[in-house]
Amino acid sequence: LWSRLSVACLPCLQYLSTLPSPSPSPHSMMTRMKRVLRTIVTLLVVVCPLQLLLDRQLQQNLAVPTVTIQPVEHDLLMHQRVELICGGNKNDVSRTFGAEWSHLCEWKFLQSLLHHLHKGNDIFIVQIGAHVGFERNDPFANGAERLLFNLTQEEKRRVHWIFVEPSPPNYKRLVKNLQGRSDWCNLTSINAAVVPDGTISHAASMLFHSFSPDIDPETGYDSRSGKKLPAWITQVSGLSMASLLFNKGVFQRRGLNFSDYVVDTNVTAYAFSKLMEMATGGHVPHLVLIDTEGFDCNIILGISNLSNYLPPYLIFEERQCGDKRQPTFDYLGEMCYGVHAIPSTQNAIAVHSHNETCI
């Protein structure tokens, strides 16, 4: 602006200097105008360079630096979140959150999950044989609660935890429990049984064996007899009677007729890969937990090594697999999983390797 004014005034001054003065008086109008314009131009000539210098200095002082979020900041936040669960030694983690979490910590499950969330990805966790959810012997729930509590609302919306339970009375209580924790993350449920791939090509109705709904699925209290059974007893159910018969003595020792408490129900069943497609919308689950009372290894042995739903982390009940236990460990090894039995539990954890020599 200053430079433009000076350029505009100079021609005026030059023009006025060519005009004859109407009066020799130093106080004439023309003389006064020339003096004023000369003073203005002089000031402009001096002020312009000074103003430009000041403007440049001001711009440098007010310049907003480019803000770059360094990876270190993300790494620090991830470390703080991981420490909330995995910060103690292995025994401390086991006592607080369960032995399964000590192994999840060892195999960097949290780091992997948080890294995917940081990249804007969705996380899918599928729990097959969920019973009523969030029980004391649940291998995942205790640590998951601590993890989810420390996520942002936006991150929670991208964590999808899907609970699969076939037993109608158990499923009813599961839905109620999920509703009471709706702020944890995106919690959903599917009322269905799961069978190995290749068993059925589409949804099918199958006979499912469970114990009477008279037994409270969380406390074990039997409203029919007024007696208390183990709280875990209604977790025992399946497409086979084997696991129920194994626990026949639980009823006999209380003077109860075992057969009076067995309930057969037709339930909808899906093959593993079809269920995964339904549960995740076609995404690869980050973690799959299986607890199907002796049927876990059958399901795993039925998964194709070309399946689109091989999770990075898998927890399953291996103690009830019988003669299928070792073949399951071997098959998982062929699919590039490292398999580790978890001491003091009935479970094993399988962690997928991204080795180029793997299938």
C-alpha positions as CSV (number, residue, x, y, z in Angstrom):
1,L,0.0,0.0,0.0
2,W,2.8,2.5,0.9
3,S,4.7,1.8,-2.3
4,R,1.5,2.3,-4.4
5,L,0.8,5.6,-2.8
6,S,4.3,6.9,-3.5
7,V,4.1,5.9,-7.1
8,A,0.7,7.6,-7.4
9,C,1.9,10.9,-5.8
10,L,5.1,11.3,-7.8
11,P,3.4,12.1,-11.2
12,C,1.2,14.7,-9.4
13,L,4.3,16.4,-8.0
14,Q,6.0,16.4,-11.4
15,Y,2.9,17.9,-13.0
16,L,2.5,20.6,-10.4
17,S,6.1,21.6,-10.8
18,T,5.6,22.4,-14.5
19,L,2.8,24.9,-13.8
20,P,3.6,28.6,-13.5
21,S,3.0,30.0,-10.1
22,P,0.1,32.5,-10.1
23,S,1.7,34.4,-7.3
24,P,5.2,34.8,-6.0
25,S,3.9,34.7,-2.5
26,P,5.2,31.7,-0.5
27,H,1.7,31.5,1.0
28,S,-0.1,31.1,-2.3
29,M,-2.3,28.0,-2.7
30,M,-0.2,26.5,-5.5
31,T,3.0,26.8,-3.4
32,R,1.4,25.3,-0.4
33,M,0.1,22.3,-2.5
34,K,3.6,21.7,-3.9
35,R,5.1,21.7,-0.4
36,V,2.5,19.3,0.9
37,L,3.0,16.9,-2.0
38,R,6.8,17.1,-1.7
39,T,6.6,16.3,2.0
40,I,4.2,13.3,1.4
41,V,6.5,11.9,-1.3
42,T,9.6,12.3,0.9
43,L,7.9,10.5,3.7
44,L,6.7,7.7,1.4
45,V,10.2,7.3,0.0
46,V,11.6,6.9,3.5
47,V,8.7,4.9,5.0
48,C,8.2,2.4,2.2
49,P,11.5,0.5,2.6
50,L,11.1,0.7,6.4
51,Q,7.6,-0.7,6.2
52,L,8.6,-3.5,3.9
53,L,11.4,-4.5,6.3
54,L,8.9,-4.4,9.3
55,D,6.3,-6.5,7.3
56,R,8.9,-9.2,6.5
57,Q,10.0,-9.4,10.1
58,L,6.4,-9.6,11.3
59,Q,5.6,-12.4,8.9
60,Q,8.6,-14.4,10.2
61,N,7.6,-13.9,13.8
62,L,3.9,-14.9,13.1
63,A,4.7,-17.8,10.8
64,V,2.9,-20.9,11.9
65,P,5.3,-23.9,12.0
66,T,4.2,-27.1,10.2
67,V,3.0,-29.6,12.9
68,T,4.0,-33.2,12.2
69,I,2.7,-35.9,14.5
70,Q,5.8,-38.0,15.1
71,P,5.5,-41.8,15.4
72,V,7.1,-41.5,18.8
73,E,3.8,-40.0,20.2
74,H,1.8,-42.9,18.9
75,D,4.3,-45.4,20.3
76,L,4.2,-43.7,23.7
77,L,0.4,-43.9,23.8
78,M,0.5,-47.6,22.7
79,H,3.1,-48.3,25.4
80,Q,0.9,-46.7,28.1
81,R,-2.2,-48.7,27.0
82,V,-0.2,-52.0,26.8
83,E,1.2,-51.4,30.3
84,L,-2.3,-51.2,31.8
85,I,-2.7,-54.9,31.1
86,C,0.7,-56.3,30.3
87,G,2.8,-54.1,32.6
88,G,3.4,-56.7,35.3
89,N,5.3,-60.0,35.1
90,K,3.6,-63.0,33.7
91,N,2.3,-64.3,37.0
92,D,0.8,-60.8,37.9
93,V,-1.0,-60.7,34.5
94,S,-2.4,-64.2,35.0
95,R,-3.7,-63.5,38.5
96,T,-5.4,-60.2,37.4
97,F,-6.7,-61.0,34.0
98,G,-6.3,-64.8,33.5
99,A,-3.6,-67.0,32.1
100,E,-4.7,-66.5,28.6
101,W,-3.9,-62.8,28.8
102,S,-0.4,-63.5,29.9
103,H,0.1,-65.4,26.6
104,L,-1.7,-62.7,24.6
105,C,0.7,-60.2,26.1
106,E,3.7,-62.4,25.3
107,W,2.6,-62.7,21.7
108,K,2.0,-58.9,21.2
109,F,-1.8,-59.2,20.8
110,L,-2.4,-55.7,22.2
111,Q,0.3,-54.1,20.1
112,S,-1.2,-55.6,17.0
113,L,-4.7,-54.6,17.8
114,L,-3.8,-51.0,18.7
115,H,-1.7,-50.7,15.6
116,H,-4.7,-51.6,13.4
117,L,-6.9,-49.1,15.3
118,H,-4.3,-46.4,14.8
119,K,-4.3,-47.1,11.0
120,G,-8.1,-46.6,11.0
121,N,-9.0,-50.3,10.6
122,D,-11.9,-52.1,12.2
123,I,-11.2,-55.0,14.7
124,F,-13.4,-58.1,14.8
125,I,-13.3,-60.5,17.7
126,V,-15.5,-63.6,17.5
127,Q,-16.3,-65.7,20.5
128,I,-17.8,-69.1,19.6
129,G,-19.6,-70.8,22.5
130,A,-19.9,-67.6,24.5
131,H,-22.4,-68.9,27.0
132,V,-23.8,-65.8,28.8
133,G,-20.6,-63.7,28.4
134,F,-18.3,-62.0,30.9
135,E,-18.0,-64.9,33.4
136,R,-15.1,-65.3,35.9
137,N,-13.6,-68.2,33.8
138,D,-14.0,-66.3,30.5
139,P,-10.5,-66.3,28.9
140,F,-10.8,-62.9,27.4
141,A,-13.4,-60.6,29.1
142,N,-11.4,-59.4,32.1
143,G,-8.5,-58.0,30.1
144,A,-10.9,-56.8,27.4
145,E,-12.8,-54.6,29.8
146,R,-9.6,-52.8,30.9
147,L,-8.5,-52.4,27.2
148,L,-11.9,-51.0,26.0
149,F,-12.2,-48.7,29.0
150,N,-9.0,-46.9,27.8
151,L,-10.0,-46.5,24.1
152,T,-11.6,-43.4,22.7
153,Q,-15.2,-43.4,21.6
154,E,-14.2,-43.3,18.0
155,E,-11.9,-46.4,18.5
156,K,-14.6,-48.2,20.4
157,R,-17.0,-47.9,17.5
158,R,-14.4,-49.8,15.4
159,V,-14.1,-52.7,17.8
160,H,-16.7,-55.4,16.9
161,W,-17.0,-58.2,19.5
162,I,-19.4,-60.9,18.3
163,F,-20.8,-63.5,20.7
164,V,-22.1,-66.8,19.3
165,E,-24.2,-69.0,21.5
166,P,-26.6,-71.9,20.4
167,S,-28.4,-72.6,23.7
168,P,-31.7,-70.6,23.8
169,P,-31.8,-70.0,27.6
170,N,-28.1,-69.1,27.6
171,Y,-28.5,-66.8,24.6
172,K,-31.4,-65.0,26.3
173,R,-29.2,-64.2,29.3
174,L,-26.3,-63.3,27.0
175,V,-28.4,-60.7,25.2
176,K,-29.3,-59.1,28.5
177,N,-25.6,-59.0,29.6
178,L,-24.6,-57.4,26.3
179,Q,-27.2,-54.7,26.7
180,G,-25.8,-53.8,30.1
181,R,-22.4,-53.2,28.5
182,S,-23.4,-51.4,25.3
183,D,-20.9,-48.6,26.0
184,W,-17.9,-51.0,25.8
185,C,-17.7,-51.3,22.0
186,N,-19.9,-52.7,19.2
187,L,-21.2,-55.8,21.0
188,T,-23.4,-58.1,18.9
189,S,-24.7,-61.7,19.1
190,I,-25.7,-64.7,17.0
191,N,-27.9,-67.5,18.2
192,A,-26.4,-70.4,16.4
193,A,-24.2,-73.5,16.5
194,V,-21.0,-73.9,14.6
195,V,-19.8,-76.9,12.6
196,P,-16.7,-77.6,10.6
197,D,-16.4,-76.3,7.0
198,G,-17.7,-78.9,4.5
199,T,-20.2,-80.4,6.9
200,I,-23.1,-78.3,5.6
201,S,-23.3,-75.9,2.7
202,H,-25.9,-73.6,4.1
203,A,-27.8,-73.0,7.4
204,A,-29.2,-76.2,8.8
205,S,-31.4,-77.2,11.8
206,M,-29.5,-79.5,14.2
207,L,-30.4,-81.2,17.5
208,F,-28.6,-79.5,20.4
209,H,-28.3,-80.9,23.9
210,S,-28.2,-78.7,27.0
211,F,-29.4,-78.6,30.6
212,S,-32.7,-77.3,31.8
213,P,-33.4,-73.6,31.9
214,D,-34.5,-74.1,35.5
215,I,-30.8,-73.9,36.3
216,D,-29.7,-70.3,36.4
217,P,-26.9,-69.9,33.9
218,E,-24.8,-67.6,36.1
219,T,-25.3,-68.9,39.6
220,G,-26.1,-72.6,39.0
221,Y,-29.2,-72.3,41.3
222,D,-31.9,-74.9,40.3
223,S,-35.3,-73.4,40.9
224,R,-36.9,-76.9,40.5
225,S,-35.1,-78.6,43.4
226,G,-33.9,-75.5,45.3
227,K,-30.4,-76.9,45.1
228,K,-27.2,-75.3,44.0
229,L,-25.2,-76.7,41.2
230,P,-21.8,-75.5,40.0
231,A,-22.1,-72.1,38.3
232,W,-20.4,-73.5,35.2
233,I,-22.8,-76.4,34.7
234,T,-24.9,-74.8,32.0
235,Q,-21.8,-74.1,30.0
236,V,-21.8,-77.8,29.3
237,S,-23.8,-78.4,26.1
238,G,-23.3,-79.3,22.5
239,L,-24.3,-81.2,19.4
240,S,-23.0,-84.4,21.1
241,M,-24.2,-85.8,24.4
242,A,-20.6,-86.7,25.4
243,S,-19.8,-83.6,27.6
244,L,-23.2,-83.8,29.3
245,L,-22.8,-87.5,30.2
246,F,-19.3,-86.7,31.5
247,N,-20.9,-84.5,34.1
248,K,-23.7,-86.9,35.1
249,G,-22.3,-87.3,38.6
250,V,-22.8,-83.6,39.3
251,F,-26.6,-84.3,39.4
252,Q,-26.4,-87.8,41.0
253,R,-24.4,-86.5,44.0
254,R,-27.2,-84.0,44.7
255,G,-29.9,-86.7,44.5
256,L,-31.1,-85.4,41.1
257,N,-32.1,-87.5,38.1
258,F,-29.7,-86.6,35.3
259,S,-32.1,-87.3,32.5
260,D,-34.7,-85.0,33.9
261,Y,-32.4,-82.1,33.3
262,V,-31.4,-82.8,29.7
263,V,-33.1,-80.7,27.1
264,D,-33.0,-81.3,23.4
265,T,-33.6,-78.3,21.1
266,N,-33.4,-77.7,17.4
267,V,-30.9,-74.9,16.7
268,T,-29.6,-73.2,13.6
269,A,-26.1,-74.3,12.6
270,Y,-23.6,-72.7,10.2
271,A,-20.3,-73.9,8.9
272,F,-17.3,-72.0,10.4
273,S,-16.5,-69.9,7.3
274,K,-20.2,-69.0,6.7
275,L,-20.5,-67.9,10.3
276,M,-17.3,-65.8,10.0
277,E,-18.7,-64.1,6.9
278,M,-21.9,-63.3,8.8
279,A,-20.2,-62.1,11.9
280,T,-17.5,-59.9,10.3
281,G,-19.1,-58.9,7.0
282,G,-16.3,-60.6,5.1
283,H,-13.4,-59.2,7.2
284,V,-10.7,-61.3,8.7
285,P,-11.2,-61.6,12.5
286,H,-8.3,-60.5,14.7
287,L,-9.1,-63.0,17.4
288,V,-11.3,-66.1,17.5
289,L,-12.2,-67.9,20.7
290,I,-13.7,-71.3,20.6
291,D,-15.3,-73.2,23.5
292,T,-17.7,-75.8,22.2
293,E,-17.3,-78.5,24.8
294,G,-15.1,-81.0,23.0
295,F,-16.0,-79.9,19.5
296,D,-13.2,-77.3,19.1
297,C,-10.7,-79.4,17.4
298,N,-13.3,-80.7,15.0
299,I,-14.0,-77.2,13.9
300,I,-10.4,-76.3,13.5
301,L,-9.5,-79.4,11.5
302,G,-12.4,-78.5,9.2
303,I,-11.0,-75.0,8.4
304,S,-9.5,-74.9,4.9
305,N,-5.9,-73.7,4.8
306,L,-7.1,-71.4,2.0
307,S,-9.9,-69.9,4.2
308,N,-10.3,-66.2,4.1
309,Y,-11.0,-66.2,7.9
310,L,-7.8,-67.5,9.4
311,P,-7.3,-65.2,12.4
312,P,-3.9,-63.9,13.6
313,Y,-4.8,-65.1,17.1
314,L,-6.9,-68.2,18.1
315,I,-7.8,-69.5,21.5
316,F,-9.5,-72.9,21.8
317,E,-10.2,-75.5,24.4
318,E,-7.8,-78.3,23.8
319,R,-8.1,-80.5,26.9
320,Q,-11.4,-82.1,25.6
321,C,-10.2,-82.8,22.1
322,G,-9.1,-86.4,22.9
323,D,-7.3,-88.1,20.1
324,K,-7.9,-85.0,17.8
325,R,-5.6,-82.8,20.0
326,Q,-2.3,-83.6,18.4
327,P,-3.6,-83.7,14.8
328,T,-5.1,-80.2,15.5
329,F,-1.7,-78.9,16.8
330,D,0.0,-80.4,13.7
331,Y,-2.6,-79.0,11.3
332,L,-2.3,-75.5,12.8
333,G,1.5,-75.8,12.5
334,E,1.1,-76.6,8.8
335,M,-0.9,-73.4,8.4
336,C,1.9,-71.4,10.0
337,Y,0.5,-71.2,13.5
338,G,2.7,-71.5,16.6
339,V,0.5,-73.4,19.1
340,H,1.1,-73.2,22.9
341,A,-0.9,-75.0,25.6
342,I,-1.7,-72.6,28.4
343,P,-0.7,-74.1,31.8
344,S,-3.4,-74.3,34.5
345,T,-6.2,-74.0,31.9
346,Q,-7.9,-76.2,29.4
347,N,-7.0,-73.8,26.6
348,A,-4.3,-73.3,24.0
349,I,-3.3,-70.2,22.0
350,A,-2.4,-70.3,18.3
351,V,-0.5,-67.3,16.8
352,H,-0.1,-67.0,13.1
353,S,3.3,-66.4,11.6
354,H,3.8,-64.3,8.4
355,N,6.8,-66.3,7.4
356,E,7.1,-66.4,3.5
357,T,7.6,-70.1,3.6
358,C,4.2,-70.7,5.1
359,I,1.1,-71.6,3.3
